[in-house]
Amino acid sequence: MKKLKFTPIFFVLMIFLAACSDDEDDIDQTNPTIDFDFESSFPKPCVVVQRGTTFNFHAKFSDNDVLGSYAIDIHNNFDHHTHDNYDVQCDLSPIKAPVNPFIYIQNFTIEGDLKEYQPTLEIVIPDAIDVGDYHFEVRLTDKTGWQTRHAIDFKIAD
């Protein structure tokens, strides 16, 4: 009769297989949330901001597990495009071609293992930019990679 020989590789393979789990409850499958629905949040839909001034972005971010990063993208909406996630539709100025539009694109890491975070960020609107319709878009990503985005229509005026 032949004896089976168990090698160390067999034991390592058994330990590895035992550590694997089919339990999907351990996998984060929930997108983070962006909240602008409180009194001090900014910007609000349809707000008018004067060029040459500064405003403070303020929102509430949350996730069921751990937040990772966020990005802010401010760009013109002179062509009336949409981002399909507006709570409020604003009155738009006539379509026009951009000459010197304001563009702001920044990425930020959320340090620590936070489930909630309230960013406050000062944003300067330069003097020498086109006035008109703009989008303020926030993208929030958790540590797992799930992402939520929220866009707001606003105007920059003289």
N, C-alpha and C positions, 0 to 999 in steps of 0.2 A: 504494500500500500504506500502510496506517495504522500508525503507531508507537504501541505501548503506553507509557503514561507511568506510571512507578512513583512514587508519592507517599510522603512521609515516613510517612504513616499506615500504608501497606502494610508498610513496614519495621518499624514499631513492632508491628504485628499479628503479623508473622512471628517477631519476637524473643519476644513474649509466648507464642505457641503453642509455640515451641521450649522455653521454660522450663517449660511444664506437663509433668507426667510421669504416666504410668499406673502407675508403680512403687509398689505398696502396701506394699513393705518399708519405705518412709520414714514410714509412718503408724503411730503408736503405737496398738496395739489390745489392750494388756495392762493389766489392772486392777492397782493397787498391792496390797501385802499388809500385813496386820496380824498380828503375832506376839505371842502371850501364852504361848508354850510354852517358857519359860526360867525359871530359878530366881527371879530378882528381879522378874519381871513382877507387876503388881498392877493391878486386883483379880483374884483367881482365882475360878473358878466356885464358888458356894455359900459363899463367905467371909462371916463375920459381922463387921460393923463397928459399933462402939459410937457411939451418937449423942453429940454433944458432943466428938468427937475429930476428928483430922485423919489422912488417909492420903495416900500418894503414888501417883498413877497412873504406871505405867511399862510401856511396850510397845516393840516394835521395828517401825518402818515401813520398807518398801522398795518400790522401783519400778524397772522396767527403763530408764526414762528420767529424769524429774524429778518429785519430789514437789511438791505444791501447798499443801494445807491439810488440817486435820482438825477434827472437831467432836466434842464430848462431850455426851451427853444422858443425864442420870440422872433417872429418873422411877419412880413407884410401879408395882407390879404387883399391886395389891390385888385386881384382877379376873381375874388369871391369864391375861392375854393373852400372845401369843408374838411373836417376831420371826423365827422360822423359820431361825435359823442358830446354834443352841446346840450346843456340843460335849458339854455335860453338863446333864442335867435335875436340878434340885434339889427337895428336899421343900418344898412351899409351905404357908404358913399358911392358915387358912380365909379365904375371900373376905370382904372388908369394904369399907365405904365410906370414902374418904379424908376426913379432917377438916383436917389440916394437913400434907400430904405434902411431902417434900423434892423440890425441882425444881432441877436444875442444867443449864443449856444454854449452852455457850460454843463459839465458833469461833476457830480459831488458824491463822495463816499460817505456813508453813514457809519461812523466808527462805533465799535462795541456791539454787543449782541442785544440790540434794542428791538422791542416789539412795537413801540410807539416813539414818534419823533415829530417835533414841531420846528421845521426850519424857519428861520427869519433871515432874509437875504436882501441887502440893499442893492437896488438896480438903478443905475444912472441912465436917463434918457438924454442923449446928446442934443445940442442945439441945432446942428446942421444936418438934420435928417428929414425925410419926407413925412408929412403929416398924413393921417388917414387911418384906415382899418388895419388892425394887426391881430395876430393870434398869439396867445400865451399858452404854451403847451408844456405840461409836466409829465414826465415818465418816471414811474417809481418801480424799482426792481427789488425783489427780496433775495436772500442769499441763495435760494434754490434756483433762481432764474425766472420765476414768474413775474410778469410785468403788467402794470396798469397804466393807462394814460388818460389825461384829462386836459381838454383844451377849452380856452375861454376867449371869446371875442372881446376886443377892447379897441379904443381909439387913442391915437396920439394927435394932439391938437396944438395950435399956436398958443 
